[in-house]
Amino acid sequence: MKKGRTRFRVIVGGIAAAYLLLAGYWFFSGKFRGDEGMKETVIWQSETENDKGPGEEGGKKVALTFDDGPHPVYTPMLLEGLKKRGVKVTFFLMGSAVENYPDIVKEIADDGHLIGNHTFHHVGLENADAALIRSEVVSANELIEEVTGESPQFIRPPFGQCNDGIESDTGMICVLWSIDSQDWCTKDASKVVRRVLPNVRDNSIILMHDQYKTSVQAAFTIIDELQKEGYEFVTVDEILLD
């Protein structure tokens, strides 16, 4: 029994001595001092913070989209503010509104914004037959092309009612959204901003409407705040097709 205890102590003592020798090696080689280890940690954090500016590799993108326009008062107000901020957005226009305000549609196109289709009469398309889909979509496309010289490639079906039939029947790309501002029912700029900002991520698509003054005010605040965070505002094709 005594010999067993002696052997146990020798083994434990040997392990302890080996551990102390290894620890001494690591200490004197600088591994425990933190010089190299800390440098690697800082570099890793810097690379993952995505702190590069707009337009640079790794920059964050977000798309603002506006449905139901153009509006005779609030769309021009929106266009003026977008121009001052150097921001491009996407407008999903209704054919009936294009018919009434072609000059505003032309201004949207001339300012370099992307124009999409929102049907002619804001009709839900989920259960519509092919004839109604073509009628609502094609007629709006033809009118937009007549005003701007280009036919839209993107469609946002009213109420987000998108299915494979809509894309196959129209040859267009459906665009929905990742953030719904609910500006149409809130009509309070500060509430719209609070609903949108915390949910924005890289490549977010934000749904808004250029039919209300509060929506325009909220849009300007959203743009100003996100630009401070390094976001670049792009049209939806840059998110969906890149």
QUIWOGI-V61988 format. One line per field, one symbol per residue. ss: DSSP state (2 for helix, 1 for strand, 0 for the rest). psi: psi as a letter, one per 40 degrees, with the letter a starting at -180 (. if undefined). burial: b if it has 24 or more other ideal C-beta (glycine too) atoms within 12 Angstrom, else e. Layout:
BEGIN
ss=???
psi=???
burial=???
END
This chain:
BEGIN
ss=02222222222222222222222222220000002222222222222200000000000111111111100002222222222220000111102222220222222222000111100000000000022222222222222222220000011002220002222222001100001100222200222222222000000111111000222222222222222200111002222200
psi=dddddddddddddddddddddddddddeeedededddddddddddddeeffiiheiheihiihhihieaiidddddddddddddefhhahhhihddddddgdddddddddeeihhihfidffhhedeiiddddddddddddddddddeeihieihhhiefghiddddddeeihhhbiehhdfddedfhdddddddddeehihfihhhihfeiddddddddddddddddeeihhiiddddde.
burial=eeeeeeeeeeeeeeeeeeeeeeeeeeeeeeeeeeeeeeeeeeeeeeeeeeeeebeeeeebbbbbbbbbbbbeebbbbbbebbeebebbbbbbbbbbbbeebeebbbbbbebebbbbbbbbebbebeebeeebbbebbbbbbebbeebbeebbbbbbbbebebeeebeebbebbbbbbbbbbbbbeeeebeebbebbbeebeeebbbbbbbbbbbbbbbbbbbbeebbebebbbbbbbebbee
END
